[in-house]
């Protein structure tokens, strides 16, 4: 989870499937990410996933999904982008 927090991001990591059925059978937890390096790596990960316009779908009001349109932007494939990742690209990543 990412909270912008007036340009001082607060990030939490934990289980990706925090659902009611999971709470009945196991313990789910979240933890705050405070170390600057993994925090910035998570921001980059979120940034890349939000930027992806090749593998992404947009949920419509009726619950159906449509392929995300490029809207004139160059194609960005998150899976391919991770092969070209650099320390600089991670350190420069921003969400807002």
C-alpha positions as CSV (number, residue, x, y, z in Angstrom):
1,X,0.0,0.0,0.0
2,X,1.2,3.5,-0.9
3,X,0.1,6.7,0.9
4,X,1.4,9.9,-0.6
5,X,1.5,11.6,2.8
6,X,2.1,15.2,1.6
7,X,5.1,14.1,-0.5
8,X,6.6,11.9,2.3
9,X,5.4,8.5,1.1
10,X,4.4,5.8,3.6
11,X,4.5,2.3,2.2
12,X,3.2,-1.0,3.7
13,X,3.9,-4.4,2.3
14,X,2.2,-7.7,3.1
15,X,0.0,-10.4,1.6
16,X,-1.4,-9.7,-1.8
17,X,-4.6,-11.5,-1.1
18,X,-5.9,-10.0,2.2
19,X,-9.4,-11.4,1.9
20,X,-12.0,-12.4,4.5
21,X,-11.6,-16.1,3.6
22,X,-7.9,-15.8,4.3
23,X,-8.4,-14.5,7.8
24,X,-10.4,-17.6,8.7
25,X,-7.5,-19.9,8.0
26,X,-4.3,-18.0,8.6
27,X,-2.7,-14.9,10.0
28,X,-2.3,-12.0,7.5
29,X,0.0,-9.1,8.3
30,X,1.2,-5.8,7.0
31,X,4.4,-4.1,7.8
32,X,5.6,-0.6,7.2
33,X,8.7,-0.3,4.9
34,X,11.0,2.3,6.5
35,X,14.4,1.6,5.0
36,X,15.0,4.1,2.1
37,X,16.4,1.6,-0.4
38,X,13.5,-1.0,-0.4
39,X,11.0,1.9,-0.1
40,X,12.4,3.4,-3.3
41,X,12.4,0.0,-5.0
42,X,8.7,-0.5,-4.1
43,X,7.9,3.0,-5.5
44,X,9.6,2.0,-8.8
45,X,7.7,-1.3,-8.9
46,X,4.4,0.5,-8.4
47,X,5.4,3.2,-11.0
48,X,6.3,0.6,-13.6
49,X,3.0,-1.3,-13.1
50,X,0.9,1.8,-13.3
51,X,2.8,2.9,-16.4
52,X,2.2,-0.5,-18.2
53,X,-0.1,0.0,-21.2
54,X,0.6,-3.3,-23.0
55,X,-0.5,-5.9,-20.4
56,X,-3.0,-3.7,-18.6
57,X,-6.8,-3.7,-18.4
58,X,-9.1,-1.1,-17.0
59,X,-12.2,-2.2,-15.0
60,X,-15.4,-0.5,-16.2
61,X,-18.3,0.6,-14.0
62,X,-20.2,-2.6,-14.8
63,X,-17.3,-4.8,-13.6
64,X,-16.1,-5.8,-17.1
65,X,-12.6,-5.1,-18.3
66,X,-11.2,-3.4,-21.4
67,X,-7.7,-3.3,-22.7
68,X,-5.9,-0.1,-21.6
69,X,-5.6,2.2,-24.6
70,X,-2.2,3.7,-25.5
71,X,-3.7,7.2,-26.1
72,X,-0.6,8.2,-28.2
73,X,1.9,7.1,-25.5
74,X,4.7,4.8,-26.6
75,X,4.0,1.1,-25.5
76,X,5.4,0.3,-22.1
77,X,5.7,-3.4,-21.1
78,X,6.5,-3.8,-17.4
79,X,7.9,-7.3,-18.0
80,X,10.4,-6.1,-20.7
81,X,11.2,-2.9,-18.7
82,X,12.5,-4.9,-15.8
83,X,15.2,-6.3,-18.0
84,X,16.5,-2.8,-18.6
85,X,16.2,-1.5,-15.1
86,X,19.1,0.6,-13.7
87,X,20.0,2.0,-10.3
88,X,19.3,5.5,-11.7
89,X,15.9,4.5,-13.0
90,X,15.0,3.1,-9.5
91,X,16.3,6.2,-7.7
92,X,14.4,8.6,-10.0
93,X,11.0,6.7,-9.8
94,X,8.1,8.8,-8.6
95,X,4.4,8.2,-8.4
96,X,3.2,11.8,-8.2
